[in-house]
Amino acid sequence: MMKTTVSINRKPKIRIHKTKSYNFVEDTIKKNKLNTVCVEARCPNIFECWERRTATIMILGDICTRACGFCAVKTGRPTWDDPLEPYRAAISVKKMGLKHVVITSVDRDDIKGDYGASVWAETIDQIHHHVPKCTVEVLTPDFRGHFPAQKKVFDSKPDIFSHNVECVERISKKVRSQANWQRSLQVLKNSVDYGLLTKTGIMVGLGENFEEIICTMSEVNNIGVSIFTIGQYLQPSKKHLPVERYISDEEFKEYKRIGLEMGFKVVESGSLVRSSYHADEQARLSML
């Protein structure tokens, strides 16, 4: 096992190229007044993913109640009030002809009772109803650890339940001060215990070391998580946490090798990997 890490001062290259498929996805999203994490979080893979006619729809508005040190999504007091959003999300999925869709959301700690879980459940139900052959992957917040809220999502039977631990535990408070790493681990365990295919992921380059990354992979694998993603942290702006180091392609390959040996069904590991990157292919492989 590799025990040391080698820093390289090279950012990964991002391909920027708009195609007819990209324009089609962009137009569909705009016409249905939806948000995507692709745009709001400044995802480096937006051009590739939209060219493949895949997008990660972000529900419950575009303003998050938390202010994580890595995230480009706007923070503040949400004003979202859109009861037809679940229906429009489903119709957009249908228009784009998706076979697999990823749904995510901002944190909505302001919605007392279920932190937005009812809207989550309605969105999943609408997609199941209008596009029954489309598999649904959800990338949820932690719902402040509130199990009844989590269960509302579980009961809607997403094909893949995902919640990111985001980083190794030691630096978690620096990376996402309003979250709790062990709480995130419990959300994942609850999903596994419910019987759902479960997924999580982390960013690297935030000050962690090789051994901590392997320990994190082992910990989530031990509770039954099936899909693991690991990608390079890229600083969205000067206001966000700095990049401590850029990870080499060889190191990413080593994480994938170790993860598959641990028993994960799928490990997606690379500099531009994000949770929903090639999610359709991850779903296909994990459901074999």
Order of alpha helices (4+ residues) and beta strands (2+ residues): alpha-beta-alpha-alpha-beta-beta-beta-alpha-beta-alpha-beta-alpha-beta-alpha-alpha-beta-alpha-beta-alpha-beta-alpha
